[in-house]
Amino acid sequence: MITLDRRRFLETAAAVSALAALRPRAVSAAGAPKKAVLISMLPKELSFRDRLQTAVDAGFAGIEMQTAADARAADDIKEAAGKTGLRIHSVMNMDHWTYPLSSPDPAVVGKSVAGMETSLRNAKLWGADAVLLVPAVVNPQTPYQDAWTRSQKVIRERLLPLAQELKVVVAVEEVWNKFLLSPLEFARYVDDFASPWLKAYFDVGNVVFYGYPQDWIRTLGPRIAKVHLKDFQLDRANGRFNWKNLGEGDIDWVEVRKGFSDVGYDGWVTTEISGGDAAYLKDVVARLDRFLAGQKPV
């Protein structure tokens, strides 16, 4: 026979276990995010193979490529990744600024869609699982509401069917396009699609003007498919700002790491900062390692 005190103990223990199961995963449970570099950070005078080998030698495990419209270049990139063992994990679409999906001009939208189709097929060829997309640009010709509705319509009708077919995520990013200016809006925009093929590409540095990246991370949570890392220094009194290497700006990297831990993010984190030589890239990896260990990068 179970006594009343023992029954209460068991009920309490069960409740504690249930609450623990609901908590976000810790770093030990989720694992550490994986380190990647943006192709533009690597020496442009080298061949694709040598550029990717430079990234491997520096300590990166993956890379984010940019759209390759030329089929021969796309094949060269695939070969370079295979020979160096560097994982191409994502593709940065290149036509969304010049030809935004939110444009009122159908010809402009058509060019934007064509660029994304190329990017999605690049991703499939290279084994990447996501393509970065700036979904809309708010400007004098495109009010905010139109940017929202136009971009969602095009993505839903003309991009997601191909993304689903190729099994490649369309990952939308906030990138000073005067759109998705709060984490709540960003989350709602993603949720509106109700699709596993539309997620968020979160850039830690892009939101510092009007928010705190750790807040955005916790709000977006499992919607985050990919992450860009860069630092940002803001001098509001004098109206100046500068992009910085990791740990040299205003971002609280310890809190950002806690944010990723709280939401259980263990995907790719890609450095999007100035490029440099082998010694510079190794230093960037060292900063990444300190960040992932929960420390200040410098």
Secondary structure by P-SEA (a helix, b strand, c coil): cccaaaaaaaaaaaaaaaaaaacccccccccbbbbbbbcccccccccaaaaaaaaaaacccbbbbcccccaaaaaaaaaaaaaacccccbbbbccccccccccccaaaaaaaaaaaaaaaaaaaaacccbbbbccccccccccaaaaaaaaaaaaacccaaaaaaacccbbbbbccccccccaaaaaaaaaccccccbbbbcccccccccccaaaaaaaacccccbbbbbbbbbcccccbbbbbcccccccaaaaaaaaaaaaccccbbbbbcccccaaaaaaaaaaaaaaaaccccc
